[in-house]
Amino acid sequence: MPTIDLLDGKLQLYQRDTSRFWQARASVGRKQRQLSTKRESLEQASKVAEDWYLTLVAKQRVGALDSGPTFKKAADQFLKEYAVITEGERSGKWTESHAIRLRLHLVPFFGNLPLNKVTPGKVQEYRVHRMTTFQEINPLSKSTHKPRTKPPARSTLHDEIVTLRMVLKTAIRHGWLQYLPDLSPPYKTQGKVVHRPWFSPEEYKQLYEAARAYAKEPFNGRFKWNAEQVYDFILFMANTGLRPDEAFNLQHRDVAIVTDDATGSQILEIEVRGKRGVGHCKSMPGAVRVYQRLLARAKPVQGETRRQRQQRRKEGGEPPPQPAVEYPKLTDLLFPGNHIKLFNNLLDRAGLKLDRDGKPRTAYSLRHTYICMRLMEGADIYQIAKNCRTSVEMIEKHYAIHLKNTLDASAINVLKPKAKTKKKESATTSRAEYHDDL
């Protein structure tokens, strides 16, 4: 393999046995760098190599020389570690969401950039890029939806910066980055604090009465079991404060009817599995009767379908025997299936889908309703936070801030007592006393 020195030995040209092109190599910025000149002629390869070397030297002088591992390498390492280390602690959807953000947005923008070039200014450029290119079609997206008509929400950008921060922390752990740059937004650092959609006591009563009426007389007899399940789901959620995913993961062996020592009333003790791992919850007494109905409700059985019945009658066969009735077992889910469509239709019919701020209500709104009602009744905010597996800060920020019941008027409307004014002595009395002294 012949080697030719150029520029006083600072640059070398050589050929590999497996390639007809000349290769160039040089040491710039404490790193050995290589380049294929894509030229077979030695004269042309020398010119390409010299231009390449002089460009590297110029970049080094102005501090623009790319060096070190790239962001893409750190992102690949993060995805490899995160899915394994957090297994069982984070849901699969949350882990997958990191991969989606990296594939669609972060890697295309930062991918080939060295990690030491991910500066606060570059992160701000990324925010501007996301806010100005939302209407363009992303070629990396697998979605068939049309481009968005609104820029990404504040929470969306926040989640993307969270993923970016976790990738950079992975780079720090592997020694590819010295310190974490400032990723905080320079402007509009505090968003408007708004309350989460919930049902006021009057609206909650309207909702469960509409659900109860539909459970008694559904539009179709086949939907009676589903309608009864939705009715009990509403009451169960509003009396336990569970998250929807926690309720859908709940099995009958996770629930026990006990007598509370402090109040003497029957409640449910629930072993919760969800967003925060395994936790515990104690329900309101109103959830006991709901759970008893769920236990006593037979599971739906799949009878003969319409097509099967028509085929049987055509062939002249005998009707099949009636399926045996089965009741829930310990390993069965409390709320099998997904009744979200029925729940949303119920909200639309009752006129409760949107709150007064135009925000759509969902099954999560039942959890918000539970927290707000407990606060309105004067429950201890710390105990509510423990029972709902959240923090006091979150409750104060998103729930207590808009409830008038959390304000103590007697502590607010305090008036300072007025001091008693002394009666002024008359000038005549003062003169008389003066003459007496003389």
C-alpha positions in Angstrom: 0.0 0.0 0.0 1.9 3.1 -1.2 1.9 6.2 1.0 2.6 9.7 -0.2 3.3 12.6 2.2 1.9 16.1 1.4 2.3 19.5 3.2 5.5 18.5 5.0 4.0 15.2 6.2 0.8 16.7 7.8 -1.3 15.0 5.1 -0.9 11.5 3.7 -2.3 9.8 0.6 -2.5 6.0 0.3 -4.4 3.3 -1.6 -6.1 0.2 -0.2 -5.7 -3.1 -2.0 -9.5 -3.3 -2.3 -10.2 0.2 -3.7 -9.0 2.0 -6.9 -9.4 5.4 -5.2 -6.8 7.4 -3.2 -7.5 7.8 0.5 -6.4 10.8 2.6 -5.6 10.9 6.3 -4.5 13.7 8.7 -4.4 14.4 12.4 -6.5 17.5 13.2 -8.0 18.5 16.6 -6.3 15.6 18.4 -8.1 13.1 16.2 -7.0 11.0 13.2 -9.4 11.7 10.3 -9.8 9.9 7.0 -11.4 10.8 3.7 -11.9 9.0 0.4 -11.0 11.4 -2.4 -13.1 9.4 -5.0 -10.2 10.1 -7.4 -8.0 7.6 -9.3 -5.6 10.2 -10.5 -2.8 11.1 -8.0 -2.8 14.7 -9.1 -6.6 15.2 -8.7 -6.5 13.2 -5.4 -3.8 15.5 -4.1 -5.9 18.7 -4.8 -9.0 17.2 -3.1 -6.9 16.1 -0.1 -5.2 19.4 0.4 -8.6 21.3 0.2 -10.0 18.9 2.7 -7.1 19.4 5.1 -7.1 23.2 4.9 -10.9 23.2 5.5 -10.4 21.1 8.7 -7.6 23.5 9.9 -9.8 26.5 9.3 -12.7 25.0 11.2 -10.4 24.2 14.1 -9.3 27.8 14.3 -12.9 29.2 14.6 -14.0 26.4 16.9 -16.4 24.8 14.4 -14.6 21.5 14.0 -16.9 18.5 14.5 -15.4 16.2 17.1 -16.6 13.5 19.4 -19.6 11.2 19.3 -22.8 12.4 17.6 -26.2 12.8 19.1 -27.5 9.8 17.1 -25.0 7.6 18.8 -26.2 8.8 22.2 -29.8 8.4 21.2 -29.2 4.8 20.1 -27.5 4.0 23.4 -30.3 5.6 25.4 -33.0 3.5 23.6 -30.9 0.4 24.2 -30.6 1.1 27.9 -34.0 2.7 28.8 -36.2 -0.2 27.7 -34.2 -2.7 29.7 -33.5 -0.7 32.9 -37.1 0.7 33.4 -38.9 -2.6 32.5 -41.8 -2.9 34.8 -41.6 0.7 36.1 -42.7 2.6 33.0 -45.5 1.6 30.6 -44.6 0.3 27.2 -46.4 3.2 25.6 -44.2 5.8 27.4 -41.0 3.9 26.4 -42.2 3.8 22.8 -43.1 7.5 22.9 -39.4 8.3 23.5 -38.4 6.3 20.4 -41.1 8.1 18.3 -39.9 11.5 19.3 -36.4 10.7 18.5 -37.2 9.1 15.1 -39.6 11.9 14.0 -38.0 15.1 15.3 -34.9 14.9 17.5 -32.6 12.7 15.5 -33.4 14.4 12.1 -32.5 17.8 13.7 -29.6 16.9 16.1 -28.5 13.5 14.6 -25.2 14.3 12.9 -24.3 17.0 15.4 -21.5 16.3 17.9 -22.8 16.2 21.4 -20.6 19.2 22.5 -22.4 21.2 19.9 -25.8 20.7 21.5 -25.9 24.2 23.1 -28.7 26.2 24.6 -28.8 28.2 21.4 -29.2 25.1 19.3 -32.0 23.8 21.5 -33.8 27.2 21.0 -33.3 26.8 17.3 -35.0 23.4 17.6 -38.0 25.0 19.3 -38.3 27.6 16.6 -38.0 24.9 14.0 -40.9 22.8 15.5 -43.1 25.9 15.8 -42.6 27.0 12.2 -42.6 23.7 10.3 -45.7 22.0 11.8 -47.6 22.3 8.5 -45.0 20.4 6.5 -45.3 16.7 5.9 -42.8 14.7 7.9 -41.4 12.0 5.5 -40.4 9.9 8.5 -43.9 9.7 9.9 -45.9 6.6 9.4 -49.2 8.3 10.0 -51.7 9.0 7.1 -53.2 12.0 8.8 -53.1 15.4 7.2 -50.5 17.9 8.5 -51.5 19.8 11.6 -53.1 23.2 11.4 -51.8 24.3 14.8 -48.3 24.4 16.2 -47.3 21.8 18.7 -48.7 22.4 22.2 -46.5 23.5 25.1 -46.8 20.0 26.7 -45.7 18.3 23.4 -42.5 20.4 23.2 -41.9 19.8 26.9 -42.0 16.0 26.4 -39.6 16.3 23.5 -37.1 18.3 25.6 -37.5 15.7 28.3 -36.4 13.0 25.8 -33.5 15.3 24.7 -32.4 15.7 28.3 -32.4 12.0 28.9 -30.3 11.3 25.8 -27.8 14.0 26.9 -27.6 12.4 30.4 -26.9 9.1 28.8 -24.0 10.7 27.0 -22.7 12.2 30.3 -22.7 8.7 31.9 -20.6 7.3 29.1 -18.1 10.1 29.2 -19.1 11.6 25.8 -20.3 14.9 27.2 -18.9 16.9 30.1 -22.0 18.7 31.4 -25.7 19.1 30.7 -26.5 22.4 28.8 -29.3 24.7 29.9 -32.4 23.4 28.2 -34.9 25.7 29.8 -36.9 28.0 27.5 -35.6 31.6 27.6 -39.1 33.2 27.2 -42.5 32.3 28.5 -41.1 30.3 31.3 -44.4 29.9 33.1 -47.5 28.7 31.3 -51.0 29.7 32.3 -52.2 27.4 35.2 -55.6 26.1 34.3 -57.8 23.6 36.1 -58.4 20.2 34.6 -61.9 19.3 33.3 -64.1 17.9 36.0 -67.8 17.5 36.9 -69.3 19.8 39.4 -71.6 18.1 42.0 -74.6 19.2 39.9 -73.0 17.9 36.6 -71.9 14.7 38.2 -75.5 14.0 39.4 -76.7 14.8 35.9 -74.2 12.3 34.4 -74.9 9.3 36.7 -78.6 9.8 36.4 -78.3 9.8 32.6 -76.1 6.7 32.8 -78.6 5.0 35.1 -81.5 5.7 32.9 -79.7 4.3 29.8 -78.7 1.2 31.8 -82.4 0.5 32.5 -83.6 1.1 29.0 -80.8 1.0 26.4 -81.4 1.7 22.8 -80.7 -1.9 22.0 -81.1 -4.9 24.3 -77.7 -6.3 23.2 -76.1 -3.2 24.8 -77.7 -3.7 28.3 -74.6 -5.3 29.8 -72.3 -2.6 28.4 -74.6 0.1 29.6 -74.7 -1.3 33.1 -70.9 -1.6 33.1 -70.5 2.1 32.1 -72.9 3.2 34.8 -70.9 1.3 37.5 -67.7 2.5 35.9 -68.7 6.1 36.4 -69.7 5.6 40.1 -66.6 3.4 40.8 -64.2 6.0 39.4 -65.8 8.9 41.2 -65.6 7.1 44.5 -62.1 5.8 44.2 -60.1 8.4 42.2 -58.3 5.8 40.1 -56.7 6.7 36.8 -58.5 5.0 33.8 -55.6 2.8 33.0 -55.4 1.7 36.7 -59.2 0.8 36.6 -58.8 -1.1 33.4 -55.9 -3.1 34.8 -57.8 -3.9 38.0 -58.7 -7.6 38.7 -61.1 -8.9 41.3 -58.3 -10.3 43.4 -57.0 -6.8 43.8 -60.1 -5.6 45.5 -61.3 -6.4 49.1 -64.4 -5.2 51.0 -63.3 -4.3 54.5 -64.6 -2.4 57.5 -62.7 0.8 58.2 -61.6 1.1 61.8 -61.8 4.9 62.0 -65.3 5.3 60.6 -66.9 1.9 61.0 -68.2 1.9 57.5 -67.5 -0.6 54.7 -65.0 0.5 52.1 -62.8 -1.0 49.3 -59.1 -1.6 49.8 -57.6 -1.7 46.3 -54.2 -2.8 45.2 -53.5 -0.5 42.3 -51.1 -1.3 39.3 -50.6 1.5 36.9 -48.5 4.6 36.2 -46.7 4.7 39.5 -46.2 0.9 39.8 -48.0 -0.8 42.7 -49.9 1.3 45.1 -52.9 1.2 47.4 -56.2 3.0 47.5 -59.1 3.2 50.0 -62.4 4.0 48.4 -65.4 6.0 49.5 -68.3 3.9 51.1 -70.3 4.4 47.9 -67.9 2.2 45.9 -68.9 -0.9 47.9 -72.3 -1.3 46.5 -71.0 -0.7 43.0 -68.4 -3.5 43.4 -71.0 -5.9 44.7 -73.0 -5.3 41.6 -70.0 -6.0 39.4 -69.4 -9.3 41.3 -73.1 -10.4 40.9 -73.2 -9.5 37.2 -72.9 -12.5 34.9 -70.3 -12.3 32.2 -71.6 -11.8 28.7 -71.9 -15.0 26.7 -71.5 -15.3 22.9 -74.6 -16.9 21.6 -75.6 -17.7 18.1 -74.9 -14.9 15.6 -77.4 -13.8 13.0 -75.4 -15.3 10.2 -75.1 -18.6 12.0 -78.8 -18.6 12.8 -79.7 -18.0 9.1 -77.3 -20.8 8.0 -78.8 -23.2 10.5 -82.4 -22.4 9.5 -81.4 -22.9 5.9 -79.9 -26.3 6.6 -82.7 -27.2 8.9 -80.5 -27.8 12.0 -81.5 -27.7 15.6 -80.8 -24.6 17.7 -77.6 -24.9 19.9 -78.0 -25.3 23.6 -78.1 -22.1 25.7 -74.6 -21.2 26.9 -73.9 -21.6 30.6 -74.0 -18.5 32.8 -70.6 -17.6 34.2 -69.8 -15.1 36.9 -66.5 -13.1 37.4 -63.5 -15.0 38.7 -60.7 -13.7 40.9 -58.4 -13.3 37.8 -61.0 -11.5 35.7 -60.9 -7.8 35.0 -63.5 -5.5 36.7 -64.0 -3.7 33.5 -63.2 -5.9 30.5 -63.3 -4.4 27.1 -63.4 -0.8 26.2 -66.5 1.3 26.7 -65.0 4.7 25.8 -67.3 5.1 22.8 -70.4 4.5 24.8 -69.1 6.8 27.6 -68.5 9.6 25.1 -71.9 9.2 23.5 -73.4 9.4 27.0 -71.6 12.7 27.6 -72.8 14.1 24.2 -76.4 13.2 24.9 -76.2 14.7 28.4 -74.5 17.9 27.0 -71.5 17.4 29.3 -68.7 16.6 26.8 -67.2 20.1 27.1 -66.7 22.2 30.2 -67.2 25.9 30.4 -63.7 26.5 29.0 -64.4 24.3 26.0 -62.1 21.5 27.1 -63.3 18.0 26.4 -64.1 15.8 29.3 -62.8 12.2 29.3 -62.8 9.2 31.7 -59.9 11.0 33.4 -62.3 13.8 34.4 -63.9 11.3 36.9 -60.6 11.2 38.8 -60.5 15.0 38.8 -64.0 15.0 40.1 -63.1 12.7 43.0 -60.2 14.9 44.0 -62.2 18.1 43.8 -65.1 16.8 45.8 -62.8 15.5 48.5 -61.2 19.0 48.7 -64.7 20.6 48.8 -65.6 18.4 51.8 -62.5 19.5 53.7 -60.4 16.4 53.4 -56.7 16.6 54.1 -54.8 17.4 50.9 -51.8 15.2 52.0 -54.0 12.2 52.5 -55.7 12.7 49.2 -52.4 12.9 47.4 -51.3 9.6 49.1 -54.6 7.9 48.2 -54.4 9.1 44.6 -50.7 8.3 44.2 -49.8 11.8 43.3 -48.1 14.8 44.9 -49.5 17.7 47.0 -47.9 20.1 44.5 -49.9 18.7 41.6 -53.2 18.9 43.5 -52.5 22.4 44.6 -51.6 23.4 41.1 -54.4 21.8 39.1 -57.2 21.2 41.5 -57.2 23.4 44.6 -56.5 26.6 42.8 -60.0 27.0 41.4 -62.1 25.7 44.3 -63.7 28.4 46.5 -64.1 26.0 49.3 -60.3 25.9 49.9 -60.4 29.6 50.9 -61.1 30.3 54.5 -63.1 33.6 54.7 -62.6 33.9 58.4 -58.9 33.9 57.9 -59.0 36.3 55.0 -61.5 38.9 56.2 -59.6 39.9 59.2 -60.0 43.5 60.4 -57.6 45.2 62.7 -59.4 46.6 65.8 -59.6 50.3 65.9 -57.8 52.1 68.8 -59.9 54.1 71.2 -59.4 57.9 70.7 -58.7 60.0 73.8 -61.0 63.0 74.3 -59.2 66.3 73.7 -59.1 68.6 76.7 -60.5 72.0 76.1 -58.2 75.0 75.8 -60.0 76.7 78.7 -59.2 73.9 81.2 -55.6 73.9 80.1 -55.2 77.7 80.7 -56.8 77.4 84.1 -54.4 74.7 85.2 -51.5 76.8 83.9 -52.5 79.8 86.1 -53.0 77.5 89.1 -49.4 76.3 88.7 -48.2 79.9 88.7 
